[in-house]
Amino acid sequence: MSKFFTSSIGQKFFMSITGLFLMMFLVVHLTVNSLLLFGDGELFNVAANWMSSNPIMKVIEPILALGFIVHIIYAGYITLKNQMARPTGYKVSNKTKASWASKNMFILGGLVLIFMVIHLANFFWKIKFGTVDTIMVNGEELHDVYGLVAGLFKGWWWYDALYILGAIFLFLHLTHGFWSAFQTIGWDNDKWLGRLKVISYIYAIVIAGGFAFIPLYFLVKYIV
Protein backbone atom coordinates (compact mmCIF):
# COMPACT_ATOMS: atom_id res chain seq x y z
CA MET A 1 0.00 0.00 0.00
CA SER A 2 2.87 2.36 0.79
CA LYS A 3 4.18 1.88 -2.76
CA PHE A 4 0.81 3.00 -4.13
CA PHE A 5 1.12 6.34 -2.27
CA THR A 6 4.56 6.96 -3.79
CA SER A 7 3.83 5.61 -7.28
CA SER A 8 2.92 7.91 -10.16
CA ILE A 9 -0.52 6.28 -10.46
CA GLY A 10 -1.16 6.63 -6.72
CA GLN A 11 -0.15 10.28 -6.68
CA LYS A 12 -2.42 11.12 -9.60
CA PHE A 13 -5.23 9.10 -8.02
CA PHE A 14 -5.14 11.02 -4.74
CA MET A 15 -4.81 14.34 -6.54
CA SER A 16 -7.94 13.42 -8.54
CA ILE A 17 -9.90 12.30 -5.47
CA THR A 18 -9.06 15.46 -3.54
CA GLY A 19 -9.87 17.50 -6.64
CA LEU A 20 -13.32 15.92 -6.94
CA PHE A 21 -13.93 16.54 -3.23
CA LEU A 22 -12.99 20.21 -3.61
CA MET A 23 -15.25 20.53 -6.66
CA MET A 24 -18.17 19.22 -4.60
CA PHE A 25 -17.37 21.85 -1.97
CA LEU A 26 -17.47 24.57 -4.64
CA VAL A 27 -21.08 23.62 -5.42
CA VAL A 28 -22.06 23.99 -1.75
CA HIS A 29 -20.08 27.21 -1.36
CA LEU A 30 -21.64 28.79 -4.45
CA THR A 31 -25.14 27.73 -3.36
CA VAL A 32 -24.72 29.56 -0.05
CA ASN A 33 -23.07 32.58 -1.69
CA SER A 34 -25.90 32.90 -4.20
CA LEU A 35 -28.15 33.91 -1.29
CA LEU A 36 -26.27 37.23 -1.30
CA LEU A 37 -28.41 38.17 -4.29
CA PHE A 38 -31.73 37.82 -2.46
CA GLY A 39 -33.33 40.19 0.02
CA ASP A 40 -31.42 42.37 2.45
CA GLY A 41 -28.94 39.72 3.56
CA GLU A 42 -30.99 38.07 6.28
CA LEU A 43 -31.25 34.76 4.41
CA PHE A 44 -27.53 34.74 3.67
CA ASN A 45 -26.66 35.53 7.28
CA VAL A 46 -28.79 32.66 8.55
CA ALA A 47 -27.25 30.22 6.05
CA ALA A 48 -23.67 31.40 6.63
CA ASN A 49 -23.97 31.24 10.41
CA TRP A 50 -25.59 27.81 10.22
CA MET A 51 -22.73 26.58 8.05
CA SER A 52 -20.12 27.87 10.49
CA SER A 53 -21.82 26.48 13.60
CA ASN A 54 -23.13 23.17 12.25
CA PRO A 55 -21.39 20.18 13.93
CA ILE A 56 -21.09 18.39 10.59
CA MET A 57 -19.26 21.37 9.10
CA LYS A 58 -16.89 21.45 12.05
CA VAL A 59 -15.86 17.91 11.07
CA ILE A 60 -15.76 18.65 7.34
CA GLU A 61 -13.71 21.84 7.82
CA PRO A 62 -10.40 20.15 8.75
CA ILE A 63 -11.03 17.46 6.11
CA LEU A 64 -11.50 20.23 3.56
CA ALA A 65 -8.27 21.91 4.66
CA LEU A 66 -6.45 18.57 4.41
CA GLY A 67 -7.91 18.06 0.94
CA PHE A 68 -6.50 21.40 -0.19
CA ILE A 69 -3.09 20.61 1.29
CA VAL A 70 -2.89 17.11 -0.24
CA HIS A 71 -4.06 18.40 -3.61
CA ILE A 72 -1.47 21.17 -3.65
CA ILE A 73 1.38 18.92 -2.47
CA TYR A 74 0.67 16.21 -5.04
CA ALA A 75 0.24 18.79 -7.82
CA GLY A 76 3.55 20.43 -6.95
CA TYR A 77 5.40 17.14 -6.60
CA ILE A 78 4.10 15.67 -9.87
CA THR A 79 4.88 18.89 -11.77
CA LEU A 80 8.40 19.07 -10.32
CA LYS A 81 9.02 15.39 -11.07
CA ASN A 82 7.87 15.84 -14.68
CA GLN A 83 10.12 18.86 -15.13
CA MET A 84 13.12 16.99 -13.72
CA ALA A 85 12.42 14.05 -16.03
CA ARG A 86 12.56 16.43 -19.00
CA PRO A 87 14.91 19.25 -17.99
CA THR A 88 15.29 20.64 -21.50
CA GLY A 89 12.50 21.71 -23.80
CA TYR A 90 11.84 20.24 -27.20
CA LYS A 91 13.44 21.99 -30.17
CA VAL A 92 10.26 21.43 -32.15
CA SER A 93 7.02 22.75 -30.71
CA ASN A 94 4.60 20.18 -29.37
CA LYS A 95 1.78 19.62 -31.85
CA THR A 96 -0.57 17.83 -29.46
CA LYS A 97 -4.20 18.86 -29.15
CA ALA A 98 -3.84 19.54 -25.42
CA SER A 99 -5.55 22.76 -24.36
CA TRP A 100 -3.72 25.74 -22.94
CA ALA A 101 -5.33 25.06 -19.56
CA SER A 102 -4.09 21.45 -19.49
CA LYS A 103 -0.54 22.60 -20.27
CA ASN A 104 -0.61 25.24 -17.53
CA MET A 105 -2.56 23.55 -14.73
CA PHE A 106 0.19 24.15 -12.18
CA ILE A 107 0.35 27.87 -12.97
CA LEU A 108 -3.45 28.18 -12.88
CA GLY A 109 -3.55 26.24 -9.63
CA GLY A 110 -0.98 28.63 -8.16
CA LEU A 111 -3.02 31.66 -9.21
CA VAL A 112 -6.18 30.12 -7.72
CA LEU A 113 -4.23 29.43 -4.50
CA ILE A 114 -3.11 33.07 -4.26
CA PHE A 115 -6.70 34.17 -4.71
CA MET A 116 -7.85 31.68 -2.07
CA VAL A 117 -5.35 33.06 0.47
CA ILE A 118 -6.68 36.60 -0.14
CA HIS A 119 -10.26 35.32 0.06
CA LEU A 120 -9.67 33.46 3.34
CA ALA A 121 -7.89 36.45 4.88
CA ASN A 122 -10.79 38.76 4.04
CA PHE A 123 -13.68 36.48 4.96
CA PHE A 124 -12.93 33.17 6.71
CA TRP A 125 -10.34 34.56 9.12
CA LYS A 126 -12.53 37.48 10.23
CA ILE A 127 -15.59 35.26 10.65
CA LYS A 128 -13.69 32.48 12.42
CA PHE A 129 -11.92 34.70 14.90
CA GLY A 130 -14.79 37.02 15.74
CA THR A 131 -13.84 40.33 14.16
CA VAL A 132 -17.20 40.58 12.39
CA ASP A 133 -20.06 42.76 13.65
CA THR A 134 -23.15 41.00 14.95
CA ILE A 135 -26.79 41.46 14.00
CA MET A 136 -30.09 40.28 15.48
CA VAL A 137 -32.12 37.96 13.25
CA ASN A 138 -35.39 36.56 14.64
CA GLY A 139 -34.20 37.24 18.17
CA GLU A 140 -30.87 35.47 17.65
CA GLU A 141 -27.50 37.20 17.56
CA LEU A 142 -25.60 36.25 14.41
CA HIS A 143 -22.39 37.33 12.72
CA ASP A 144 -23.24 39.93 10.08
CA VAL A 145 -21.46 38.04 7.32
CA TYR A 146 -23.59 39.78 4.70
CA GLY A 147 -22.39 43.16 5.94
CA LEU A 148 -18.79 41.98 5.70
CA VAL A 149 -19.11 40.58 2.17
CA ALA A 150 -21.40 43.27 0.76
CA GLY A 151 -19.32 46.01 2.38
CA LEU A 152 -16.17 44.78 0.68
CA PHE A 153 -17.84 44.40 -2.71
CA LYS A 154 -19.55 47.80 -2.43
CA GLY A 155 -16.58 49.71 -1.09
CA TRP A 156 -13.65 48.36 -3.11
CA TRP A 157 -14.12 48.07 -6.86
CA TRP A 158 -10.62 46.63 -7.27
CA TYR A 159 -11.61 43.69 -5.06
CA ASP A 160 -14.57 43.05 -7.35
CA ALA A 161 -12.13 42.98 -10.27
CA LEU A 162 -9.78 40.68 -8.34
CA TYR A 163 -12.64 38.34 -7.46
CA ILE A 164 -13.79 38.17 -11.08
CA LEU A 165 -10.19 37.52 -12.19
CA GLY A 166 -9.98 34.71 -9.63
CA ALA A 167 -13.16 33.22 -11.09
CA ILE A 168 -11.59 33.28 -14.57
CA PHE A 169 -8.53 31.41 -13.26
CA LEU A 170 -10.86 28.93 -11.56
CA PHE A 171 -12.80 28.43 -14.81
CA LEU A 172 -9.63 27.59 -16.74
CA HIS A 173 -8.43 25.25 -13.99
CA LEU A 174 -11.77 23.42 -13.84
CA THR A 175 -12.17 22.95 -17.60
CA HIS A 176 -9.28 20.48 -17.52
CA GLY A 177 -9.33 19.37 -13.89
CA PHE A 178 -12.93 18.10 -13.94
CA TRP A 179 -12.66 15.57 -16.75
CA SER A 180 -9.03 14.76 -15.96
CA ALA A 181 -10.00 13.68 -12.44
CA PHE A 182 -12.57 11.22 -13.80
CA GLN A 183 -10.14 10.00 -16.43
CA THR A 184 -7.57 9.19 -13.73
CA ILE A 185 -10.02 7.05 -11.76
CA GLY A 186 -10.94 5.00 -14.83
CA TRP A 187 -13.55 6.85 -16.92
CA ASP A 188 -11.19 7.08 -19.87
CA ASN A 189 -12.93 5.42 -22.80
CA ASP A 190 -13.60 7.60 -25.85
CA LYS A 191 -17.37 7.83 -25.33
CA TRP A 192 -17.22 8.92 -21.69
CA LEU A 193 -14.18 11.14 -22.12
CA GLY A 194 -15.99 13.18 -24.77
CA ARG A 195 -19.05 13.53 -22.52
CA LEU A 196 -16.96 14.48 -19.51
CA LYS A 197 -15.19 17.22 -21.45
CA VAL A 198 -18.56 18.74 -22.33
CA ILE A 199 -19.76 18.42 -18.73
CA SER A 200 -16.51 19.94 -17.48
CA TYR A 201 -17.16 23.12 -19.48
CA ILE A 202 -20.76 23.30 -18.27
CA TYR A 203 -19.63 22.81 -14.67
CA ALA A 204 -16.81 25.37 -15.02
CA ILE A 205 -19.16 27.95 -16.55
CA VAL A 206 -21.78 27.51 -13.83
CA ILE A 207 -19.30 27.56 -10.92
CA ALA A 208 -16.91 30.24 -12.14
CA GLY A 209 -19.72 32.26 -13.71
CA GLY A 210 -21.68 32.12 -10.48
CA PHE A 211 -18.77 33.33 -8.38
CA ALA A 212 -17.98 36.10 -10.89
CA PHE A 213 -21.61 37.26 -11.08
CA ILE A 214 -21.83 38.04 -7.34
CA PRO A 215 -19.22 40.84 -7.24
CA LEU A 216 -20.44 42.03 -10.65
CA TYR A 217 -23.95 42.33 -9.16
CA PHE A 218 -22.71 44.55 -6.32
CA LEU A 219 -20.45 46.48 -8.70
CA VAL A 220 -23.30 47.34 -11.06
CA LYS A 221 -25.98 47.89 -8.41
CA TYR A 222 -24.08 49.96 -5.88
CA ILE A 223 -20.96 51.40 -7.52
CA VAL A 224 -21.53 52.05 -11.21
N, C-alpha and C positions, 0 to 999 in steps of 0.2 A: 504493500500500500504506500509506503514511503517513497518508492520509486515512481509511483504515479504522480505524486505531488511535485516531484522534481523533473519529470519528463515533459517534453514539449507538448504532448497531447493533454497531459494533466493540467499544465499551466493554462493552456487555451480553454480547457473545459471549465476551470474555476473562474477564469475571467469572464466567460460567457454566462455562467450561472449567476455570478454577482451582477453582471450587466443586466440580465433579465429581471433580477430582483429590484435593481435601481429603477428600471423602466416601469415596473409596476408601481413603485413609490411615486414616480412622476405623475401617474394618472390620479392617484389619491391627492397629491399636493395641488395639482391643477384644479381638481374638483372643488377643494376647499377655497382656493384662491379666487375661483370664479364667482364666489359669493360676494366679493368686493364690488361687483357690478350691480348688485341689487340692494335697494333700500338705502338706509342711512348708516349702514355698517353694523347694525345690531345682529343680523343673522350671521355675518362673518365673525363677529366677536364671540358669539356663542359657540360656533363651530371650532374656531381657533383655540379657545380656552378648553373646550372639551377634548380636543386632540392633544393638548399639552398636559392635561390632568388625567386622561384615561389610563388605567393600569396596563391595558394591552399595549398602548403606545410607549409606556415607560419601559416595557420589555423590548419592543421593536426598535426603539431609539438606538441603544447600543449595538444591536444587530445591524441596523442601517449604517451606523458609523463604521463598523467592522467591514461591511460590504464595500463601502467606499474605499477604505484603506487597502483591502485585498485586491480590489479591481485596479487601483492605481499602481500598487506594487507589481502585480503581474504584468500590467501593460508596460510599465517602465522596464522591467526585467526582460521581457520578450523583445521589445524594441531594441534595447541595448545589445542583447545576444545576437539579433539579426544583423545589426550594424557591424558587430565584431566579426561575424562570419563572412561579411562582405565589406571589408574596410575601404575598398576603392570602388568608385562608381563605374558603370559601363561606359565605354567609349561611344557606343551607339545607343540612342535613346530607346527606352522600353516602349514597345508598340502594343502592349497589352491593353485590353478594354477596361482595365480597372479605373474606377472613378477617382476624381481628385480627392474626395473625402476618404476613400479607402487607402490612398497612398499617404495621407496626412492625418491619420487617426490619432497618433500620439500628440501632434501639435494641437489638433482640435481639442483633444482631451485636456491638454495643459491649459488652454484658453478657457475651457469650461470650468476647470478647477480654480483658476484665478477668480473667475466670476463668482463661483460658489463661496470662496473665502470672503469676498466683499459682501455677498448676500447674507452669509451667516453672521458676519460682524455687525451688519446693520439691523438684522431682524432677530435671528435665533438667540444671539448672545444677550441682547437687551431684554427679550422676553424671558429667557431662562433665568437670568440673574436679577430680575426685578427692577429694572430701570425704566419700566413702561408705566405710564399713568394708568389709573384704574377708573372704571366707570360702572354705574349701577344699571343692571339689566334685569328686569323682573324681580327686583328686590335682592339680587345677588351681585356682589362686587366681583368684577371681572377685569382682566388686563385689557386696556383699550388698544388692542392690536390693530384695529382698523385705523385709529388715529395715527398710530406709528407709520403704517404702510402708506395710507392716503397722504399724510403730511409730507412724507419723503417724495412721493410722486408729484404732489402739487407744488412743492417748494423748490425742487431741484430738477430742472429740465435735463441737465446733463446726466442725472441718474436714470431718467427715463430712457435716454439714448443708450446708456451703458447696458441697461436691462434688455432693451431690444437687441442690441449687439450680441449680448450673451445668449439670447434666444436663437439668433442666427447661427452662432457657433454650435449650439445644442442641436439644431436642425441638421446641420451637416454631419455632426457626430452620429446622430441617430439613424440617418439614411443608410449608413453602412453597418453600424453596430447592431441594429435590430435583426436584419436577416443573417448577418454573420454569426450572431450568437446561436440562432437556431441551426445554422449549417454545422457549427462545431459540435452540437449535441446529436447530430445525425440526420437532420432534415435537409439532405444535400442532393436529392435527385433533381433532375432538370425541371420536372413539373412543379414540385413544391418550392424550389429555389426561385423560379420565376414569380410565383404567387407571393412569396415572402418579400421579394424586392418591391412589389407593388404595395403590399401592406405596410412595408417599412416607410415608404414615402407618405402614405396616408397617416400613419401614426406620427411621423415626424412633423407633418404639417399641422395636425391637430394639437399636439403637445407644444411645439415651439410657437406655433401661431397663437395658441391660447395664452401662453406666458407673455408674448410680445404685445398682445391686444390690451392687456390690463394696464400697463403704463401708458400706452397710446391713448386709451380711454380717458385717463386722468389728464394727460397732456392736452388733448383736444378740448375736454370739457372745462377744465379749470385754468389752463395757462394760455392757450392760443386765443 
